[in-house]
Amino acid sequence: MAQTVQGETGVWEMVIGLEVHAQITAKSKLFSGAATQFGAEPNSQVSLVDAAMPGMLPVINEYCVEQSVRTGLGLNAQINNFSVFERKNYFYPDLPQGYQISQFEHPIVGKGEIEVDLPDGSVKVIGITRLHMEQDAGKSMHDQHPTKSYVDLNRSGCALMEIVSEPDIRGADEATAYINKLRMILRYLGTCDGNMDEGSMRADVNLSMRRPGEEMGTRCEIKNVNSVKAVQQAIAYEADRQVEILENGGEIVQETRLWDPVKNETRSMRSKEEAHDYRYFPDPDLLPLEIANDWIEDIRKTLPELPDEKKHRFIEDYKLSAYDAGVLIAEHARAHYFETVTKGRDTKLAANWVINELLGRLNKDNTPLESSPVSAEHLGELVGLIEDKTISGRIAKDVFDIMIESGKDPATIVEEQGLKQVTDTGAIEGIIDEVLAENADKVEQYKAGKDKLFGFFVGQVMKKSQGKANPAAVNELLKTKLS
């Protein structure tokens, strides 16, 4: 559903396209053997190629090409058998060559599409225009010295995939859903870690405003937005800025803008360049890439089960709701954890324990699933103990707390703490008799028609049994006694 802006003169519609720069997961750079580890000392991962020393020649990293093809297949996109690396010429202090090796006329991946789940429960297909490979620039740092800027070339030459969407996005919610889904697919594929906070995934937002149903307006590009929240804020601000200009009779200037996260505003960076401004031409040091169909098919065979397939399987095989399935497949590790927990057990009960108890606790403690003190095998055992009525659901929560603290398996905890559920009807009957004898006045009130007291009796029996009495048996026996 399109997100609109209500101006003074009527309704305006957003038209958005995203260019996502995703750093390829690889141990070395696109055209050199230098390392790519995040957080290394500045300028400690720079080869002579990355520093653009005279006479240095780029050599293509085959693994990065494979990762790009894998991503294209994951985006249901056309893999091009022929692609060309070109020089994109511009000057910037952290671009030592004075040009960036990129792809323009002939990208490695053509048109594709992905499905996104929107907040209202609907599904929208957003088109992919292309995916091309390019090398990253270095990084200028302006906060290290009061009068000087420093340059770190560690990032220079790292392999990027620029994934360009069609202008199919109609608001901040759709943009958020698109980025989240794209990041999920990349992580499943293992082609990008998607860590926006580390700069390995960044978005350029192209936004224009129009009256619903009219031709597209003039767009502005907001560069290097590095979080989902910032994308939402940038879209909201830029939409309002453009509407105000249009309603006051002004014209939108096509330009590149920056997002200022401190002032929460976009600001002009430079007029928008056209392709001819970059003077693209094929890089004379790199031959065109020619990719055989057999190699593409070999890569296709190695693809994992992707998020959409997994979600549909969870709904069909495990009879989960679309919401629960969506939560569980959001991360590959989470889906695997759940499938281990639910093996041979009640899937709805397992899903509830993974989503509500485990993930709820880990989120509260700010602990990633990979560092969970409770293994999937142990949580599965706990679900099994509830299923076979060894312990009640309430006692299970106490056991779970001890599992979090100690890392012990649930059976050991139940044994050590003496927490086994009392299912012996004789023992439960004895406790019920005690409770009824201690509350004879309330028994009379109940028999006189005060039905709500039944819950009080159940509570007293559970309290006297320290929560160990089987709740179903307690309810059944109480009804019999009180009638």
C-alpha positions as MATLAB code, in Angstrom:
seq = 'MAQTVQGETGVWEMVIGLEVHAQITAKSKLFSGAATQFGAEPNSQVSLVDAAMPGMLPVINEYCVEQSVRTGLGLNAQINNFSVFERKNYFYPDLPQGYQISQFEHPIVGKGEIEVDLPDGSVKVIGITRLHMEQDAGKSMHDQHPTKSYVDLNRSGCALMEIVSEPDIRGADEATAYINKLRMILRYLGTCDGNMDEGSMRADVNLSMRRPGEEMGTRCEIKNVNSVKAVQQAIAYEADRQVEILENGGEIVQETRLWDPVKNETRSMRSKEEAHDYRYFPDPDLLPLEIANDWIEDIRKTLPELPDEKKHRFIEDYKLSAYDAGVLIAEHARAHYFETVTKGRDTKLAANWVINELLGRLNKDNTPLESSPVSAEHLGELVGLIEDKTISGRIAKDVFDIMIESGKDPATIVEEQGLKQVTDTGAIEGIIDEVLAENADKVEQYKAGKDKLFGFFVGQVMKKSQGKANPAAVNELLKTKLS';
ca = [
       0.000    0.000    0.000;
       1.489    3.310   -1.080;
       2.530    5.686    1.678;
       1.328    9.217    0.928;
       2.075   12.677    2.276;
      -0.823   15.051    2.866;
       0.235   18.503    1.706;
      -1.682   21.756    1.831;
      -2.768   21.339   -1.782;
      -3.573   17.628   -1.708;
      -2.025   14.173   -1.552;
       1.486   13.290   -2.758;
       2.893    9.819   -3.387;
       6.480    8.661   -2.789;
       8.410    6.840   -5.514;
      11.553    5.181   -4.136;
      14.339    3.068   -5.545;
      17.204    1.748   -3.424;
      20.814    1.086   -4.369;
      22.274   -1.236   -1.746;
      26.049   -1.631   -1.523;
      26.811   -5.032    0.013;
      30.408   -5.973    0.807;
      31.100   -9.485   -0.452;
      32.064  -11.980    2.229;
      35.564  -12.955    1.124;
      38.958  -13.163    2.797;
      40.677  -11.005    0.174;
      39.811   -7.997   -1.982;
      38.342   -7.871   -5.483;
      41.612   -7.272   -7.357;
      44.328   -7.971   -4.757;
      45.282  -10.482   -2.080;
      45.015   -7.978    0.805;
      42.909   -9.023    3.812;
      39.405   -7.670    4.444;
      38.998   -8.147    8.210;
      36.879   -5.463    9.879;
      38.419   -3.406   12.664;
      42.099   -3.814   11.698;
      44.591   -1.022   12.385;
      44.259    1.791    9.791;
      46.228    1.166    6.584;
      47.356   -2.282    7.753;
      45.481   -4.172    4.995;
      46.645   -2.312    1.893;
      48.477   -3.947   -0.996;
      50.403   -2.041   -3.694;
      47.370   -2.563   -5.976;
      44.995   -0.988   -3.426;
      47.342    1.978   -2.987;
      47.495    2.441   -6.804;
      51.254    2.248   -7.016;
      52.578    2.703  -10.599;
      52.734   -0.463  -12.674;
      50.399   -2.490  -10.403;
      47.831   -4.599  -12.261;
      44.470   -5.807  -10.914;
      43.772   -9.563  -10.895;
      40.128  -10.676  -10.536;
      39.201  -12.655   -7.419;
      37.265  -15.686   -8.741;
      35.589  -16.337   -5.381;
      34.068  -12.819   -5.423;
      32.640  -13.538   -8.878;
      31.164  -16.798   -7.542;
      29.616  -14.946   -4.588;
      28.021  -12.424   -6.968;
      26.551  -15.189   -9.123;
      25.264  -16.933   -5.983;
      23.567  -13.693   -4.909;
      22.005  -13.213   -8.343;
      20.555  -16.734   -8.185;
      19.214  -16.013   -4.684;
      17.441  -12.930   -6.074;
      15.761  -14.956   -8.859;
      17.766  -12.883  -11.319;
      19.256  -13.345  -14.761;
      22.974  -14.203  -14.676;
      24.743  -12.610  -17.627;
      27.270  -14.809  -19.399;
      29.169  -11.706  -20.521;
      30.083   -8.739  -18.294;
      32.673   -5.974  -18.441;
      34.656   -4.041  -15.814;
      34.874   -0.325  -16.533;
      36.659    2.645  -15.039;
      34.394    5.191  -13.358;
      36.520    8.345  -13.239;
      36.216   10.845  -10.402;
      38.515   12.405   -7.819;
      38.266   11.838   -4.095;
      41.082   11.847   -1.506;
      40.366    8.231   -0.463;
      40.266    6.959   -4.071;
      43.984    6.579   -4.836;
      43.598    5.528   -8.499;
      41.482    8.553   -9.393;
      38.906    6.061  -10.722;
      36.821    3.187   -9.399;
      36.711   -0.165  -11.191;
      32.994   -0.892  -11.564;
      30.508   -2.255  -14.107;
      28.175   -0.101  -16.157;
      27.007   -1.202  -19.602;
      27.349   -4.927  -18.958;
      26.692   -5.936  -15.294;
      27.187   -9.505  -14.060;
      23.525   -9.868  -12.982;
      20.388   -8.572  -14.699;
      16.731   -8.332  -13.715;
      15.355  -10.231  -10.704;
      12.783   -9.836   -7.935;
      12.167  -10.469   -4.248;
       9.011  -10.854   -2.176;
       8.668   -8.650    0.902;
       6.252   -9.040    3.808;
       4.596   -5.748    4.752;
       3.329   -4.708    8.214;
      -0.336   -5.095    7.160;
       0.275   -8.787    6.351;
       0.317   -8.338    2.582;
       3.142   -9.455    0.292;
       4.670   -7.243   -2.409;
       7.092   -8.159   -5.184;
       9.863   -5.594   -5.689;
      11.893   -5.754   -8.878;
      15.682   -5.853   -9.037;
      17.121   -3.869  -11.954;
      20.675   -5.206  -11.785;
      23.560   -6.300   -9.601;
      27.027   -5.173  -10.554;
      30.434   -5.683   -8.966;
      32.788   -2.872   -8.032;
      35.672   -2.064   -5.710;
      35.108    0.040   -2.599;
      36.912    3.328   -1.948;
      38.925    4.027    1.205;
      37.632    6.041    4.132;
      38.271    9.697    4.970;
      38.332   10.425    8.700;
      37.674   13.993    9.794;
      37.507   13.479   13.567;
      41.087   12.380   14.303;
      42.771   15.799   14.233;
      41.565   19.392   14.743;
      42.869   20.716   11.379;
      43.648   17.644    9.239;
      41.713   14.767    7.643;
      43.214   11.281    7.624;
      42.736    8.558    5.007;
      42.422    4.841    5.825;
      42.796    2.610    2.756;
      41.897   -0.680    4.487;
      38.531   -0.656    2.706;
      40.043    0.381   -0.637;
      39.564   -2.432   -3.135;
      37.125   -4.484   -1.034;
      34.590   -6.268   -3.256;
      31.127   -4.736   -3.386;
      27.883   -5.822   -4.982;
      25.669   -2.869   -5.860;
      22.100   -4.170   -5.909;
      19.748   -1.704   -7.624;
      15.989   -1.984   -7.149;
      13.293   -0.875   -9.556;
      11.435    2.283   -8.384;
       8.705    0.008   -6.968;
       8.911    1.157   -3.334;
       6.173    3.469   -2.093;
       7.143    4.447    1.443;
       9.387    3.951    4.469;
       7.610    0.715    5.533;
       8.209   -0.888    2.133;
      11.821    0.339    2.088;
      12.400   -1.182    5.548;
      10.806   -4.484    4.519;
      12.929   -4.562    1.353;
      16.236   -3.919    3.151;
      15.438   -6.455    5.877;
      14.490   -9.119    3.326;
      17.531   -8.415    1.147;
      19.828   -8.625    4.185;
      18.166  -11.906    5.227;
      18.742  -13.426    1.764;
      22.393  -12.302    1.683;
      23.010  -13.802    5.125;
      21.346  -17.104    4.186;
      23.530  -17.230    1.068;
      26.661  -16.311    3.039;
      27.565  -13.642    0.459;
      27.433  -10.589    2.789;
      27.197  -10.380    6.587;
      24.721   -7.466    6.337;
      26.271   -5.605    9.288;
      25.160   -2.056    8.530;
      26.837   -0.763   11.708;
      30.207   -1.934   10.324;
      29.580   -0.426    6.886;
      29.403   -3.770    5.086;
      25.897   -2.902    3.887;
      24.888    0.657    2.989;
      21.938    2.101    1.101;
      21.533    5.019   -1.309;
      17.907    6.207   -1.303;
      16.490    7.653   -4.558;
      13.233    9.481   -3.843;
      10.816   11.625   -5.830;
       7.264   12.843   -5.162;
       4.280   12.898   -7.523;
       0.514   13.172   -7.475;
      -0.959    9.627   -7.401;
      -1.124    8.226  -10.933;
       1.004   10.963  -12.513;
       4.444   10.672  -14.160;
       7.485   10.336  -11.921;
       8.948   13.538  -10.508;
      12.597   14.641  -10.285;
      14.508   12.458   -7.860;
      17.186   13.191   -5.301;
      19.697   10.591   -4.141;
      20.592   10.333   -0.446;
      24.013    8.660   -0.178;
      25.411    6.073    2.247;
      22.558    5.703    4.726;
      23.874    3.070    7.118;
      20.959    1.823    9.227;
      17.340    0.820    8.705;
      16.207    3.517   11.141;
      18.211    6.157    9.244;
      16.601    5.028    5.956;
      13.147    5.572    7.500;
      14.104    8.989    8.890;
      15.778   10.104    5.656;
      12.707    9.135    3.599;
      10.335   10.971    5.947;
      12.441   14.145    5.965;
      13.169   14.175    2.220;
       9.506   13.557    1.297;
       8.384   16.504    3.433;
      11.193   18.708    2.030;
      10.251   17.987   -1.578;
       6.498   18.454   -0.990;
       7.116   21.843    0.630;
       9.188   22.989   -2.383;
       6.608   21.708   -4.914;
       3.649   23.251   -3.106;
       5.410   26.617   -2.995;
       5.798   26.551   -6.781;
       9.465   25.537   -6.779;
      11.243   22.822   -8.728;
      13.192   19.875   -7.382;
      16.843   19.970   -8.406;
      18.267   16.552   -9.243;
      21.167   16.236   -6.827;
      23.041   14.009   -4.430;
      22.324   14.678   -0.754;
      23.789   13.437    2.533;
      21.864   12.265    5.603;
      22.929   14.069    8.790;
      22.024   11.740   11.705;
      22.769   14.453   14.286;
      20.441   17.097   12.810;
      18.045   14.475   11.358;
      18.033   16.149    7.949;
      19.315   15.694    4.409;
      21.606   18.329    2.977;
      22.930   19.036   -0.494;
      26.254   17.380   -1.356;
      26.642   17.914   -5.129;
      24.590   18.191   -8.285;
      23.625   14.761   -9.600;
      26.131   13.492  -12.134;
      25.131   11.723  -15.319;
      26.995    8.687  -16.670;
      28.992   10.842  -19.117;
      30.381   12.871  -16.202;
      32.232    9.753  -15.051;
      33.703    9.078  -18.520;
      33.162    5.314  -18.271;
      35.345    3.135  -20.483;
      36.334   -0.576  -20.323;
      39.283   -1.149  -17.999;
      42.224   -1.991  -20.294;
      43.844   -4.176  -17.605;
      40.864   -6.521  -17.205;
      39.423   -8.847  -19.825;
      35.621   -9.180  -20.084;
      34.145  -11.835  -17.808;
      32.714  -14.791  -19.676;
      30.744  -17.157  -17.462;
      29.776  -20.645  -18.633;
      26.249  -21.937  -17.986;
      27.687  -25.138  -16.477;
      29.476  -23.098  -13.799;
      26.279  -21.158  -13.019;
      24.368  -24.449  -12.633;
      27.101  -25.859  -10.372;
      26.684  -22.814   -8.108;
      22.886  -23.135   -8.201;
      23.201  -26.680   -6.804;
      24.994  -25.332   -3.709;
      22.270  -22.794   -2.785;
      20.711  -23.296    0.646;
      16.969  -23.350    1.269;
      16.171  -19.628    1.083;
      13.890  -17.674    3.450;
      10.695  -17.804    1.354;
      11.003  -21.553    0.748;
      11.718  -22.160    4.424;
       8.782  -20.017    5.537;
       6.326  -21.856    3.267;
       7.691  -25.207    4.497;
       7.332  -24.187    8.162;
       3.700  -23.164    7.544;
       2.849  -26.350    5.619;
       4.885  -28.991    7.482;
       4.766  -27.595   11.016;
       1.322  -25.944   10.745;
       2.710  -22.679   12.131;
       1.085  -19.284   11.634;
       2.629  -16.990    9.026;
       3.759  -14.716   11.863;
       5.510  -17.472   13.855;
       7.125  -18.852   10.701;
       8.316  -15.353    9.788;
       9.939  -14.844   13.200;
      11.649  -18.241   13.118;
      13.121  -17.916    9.609;
      14.363  -14.339   10.144;
      17.858  -15.747   10.732;
      19.284  -18.992    9.380;
      20.695  -19.957   12.815;
      17.297  -19.331   14.460;
      15.476  -21.576   11.962;
      18.036  -24.344   12.516;
      17.713  -23.960   16.310;
      13.925  -24.321   16.108;
      14.100  -27.391   13.884;
      16.410  -29.054   16.420;
      14.065  -28.178   19.308;
      10.935  -29.451   17.558;
      12.375  -32.744   16.266;
       9.787  -35.375   17.282;
       7.898  -32.901   19.487;
       4.819  -30.689   19.425;
       5.710  -27.928   16.929;
       3.413  -25.226   18.332;
       4.732  -25.786   21.866;
       8.315  -25.759   20.563;
       7.698  -22.546   18.586;
       6.208  -20.830   21.652;
       9.222  -21.745   23.761;
      11.738  -20.598   21.150;
       9.943  -17.326   20.299;
       8.490  -16.232   23.645;
      10.753  -17.714   26.293;
      14.176  -18.142   24.677;
      14.276  -15.191   22.243;
      12.456  -12.993   24.762;
      15.118  -13.717   27.391;
      18.047  -13.359   24.971;
      16.717  -10.004   23.700;
      16.300   -8.791   27.267;
      19.890   -9.815   28.094;
      21.154   -8.494   24.725;
      22.644  -11.927   23.983;
      22.883  -13.280   20.408;
      21.407  -16.729   19.758;
      24.886  -18.074   18.980;
      25.873  -17.321   22.608;
      22.712  -18.795   24.162;
      23.428  -20.631   27.429;
      20.609  -23.042   26.529;
      21.358  -25.362   23.623;
      18.656  -26.374   21.149;
      18.978  -29.992   22.351;
      18.370  -28.975   25.986;
      15.381  -26.763   25.112;
      13.964  -29.665   23.085;
      14.333  -31.909   26.157;
      12.463  -29.327   28.257;
       9.597  -29.249   25.737;
       9.573  -33.061   25.883;
       9.257  -33.004   29.703;
       6.204  -30.728   29.410;
       4.675  -32.933   26.700;
       5.010  -36.164   28.687;
       3.691  -34.372   31.804;
       6.890  -34.914   33.812;
       6.651  -31.211   34.699;
       3.951  -28.580   34.282;
       4.285  -25.487   32.092;
       4.681  -23.315   35.190;
       7.431  -25.466   36.675;
       9.088  -25.539   33.235;
       9.620  -21.767   33.491;
      11.460  -22.243   36.795;
      13.555  -25.014   35.226;
      14.295  -22.758   32.250;
      15.558  -20.003   34.584;
      17.977  -22.483   36.170;
      19.063  -23.696   32.706;
      19.893  -20.085   31.742;
      21.952  -19.612   34.912;
      23.686  -23.005   35.079;
      23.724  -24.398   31.527;
      22.539  -27.751   32.967;
      20.154  -30.057   31.108;
      16.502  -29.982   32.253;
      16.278  -33.635   33.383;
      19.174  -33.132   35.814;
      17.589  -29.950   37.206;
      14.187  -31.632   37.654;
      15.866  -34.545   39.472;
      18.086  -32.383   41.701;
      15.282  -29.976   42.641;
      12.609  -32.644   43.036;
      10.325  -30.902   40.557;
       8.589  -33.881   38.966;
       4.903  -33.334   38.459;
       2.592  -35.206   40.819;
       0.265  -37.278   38.667;
      -0.720  -39.785   41.365;
      -4.441  -39.082   41.809;
      -4.355  -40.443   45.358;
      -1.711  -37.909   46.404;
      -3.560  -35.057   44.654;
      -6.841  -36.109   46.294;
      -5.164  -35.923   49.707;
      -4.027  -32.328   49.040;
      -7.527  -31.377   47.796;
      -9.108  -32.799   50.961;
      -6.758  -30.686   53.091;
      -7.567  -27.503   51.132;
     -11.342  -28.099   51.339;
     -11.154  -28.824   55.074;
      -9.152  -25.620   55.683;
     -11.683  -23.544   53.692;
     -15.043  -25.035   54.735;
     -16.745  -21.605   54.657;
     -15.691  -21.053   51.035;
     -16.887  -24.563   50.114;
     -20.357  -23.580   51.404;
     -20.225  -20.313   49.389;
     -19.226  -22.241   46.266;
     -22.082  -24.695   46.696;
     -24.440  -21.752   47.205;
     -23.587  -20.560   43.662;
     -20.345  -18.578   43.967;
     -18.703  -20.419   41.021;
     -15.723  -18.047   40.784;
     -14.260  -19.603   43.937;
     -13.258  -22.650   41.857;
     -10.145  -20.783   40.713;
      -9.287  -20.050   44.346;
      -9.376  -23.776   45.218;
      -7.189  -24.657   42.206;
      -4.673  -22.020   43.285;
      -4.561  -23.317   46.849;
      -4.003  -26.915   45.715;
      -1.191  -25.846   43.343;
       0.369  -23.754   46.120;
       0.238  -26.644   48.612;
       1.789  -28.988   46.039;
       4.504  -26.374   45.250;
       3.225  -26.275   41.682;
       3.925  -29.959   41.135;
       0.343  -31.244   40.937;
      -0.886  -32.016   37.437;
      -3.264  -29.103   36.648;
      -5.659  -31.210   34.553;
      -5.957  -33.802   37.333;
      -6.466  -31.061   39.942;
      -9.327  -29.534   37.933;
     -11.038  -32.875   37.333;
     -10.760  -34.112   40.939;
     -11.855  -30.747   42.385;
     -14.980  -30.706   40.216;
     -15.871  -34.197   41.436;
     -15.266  -33.339   45.130;
     -17.173  -30.049   45.009;
     -20.173  -31.556   43.258;
];
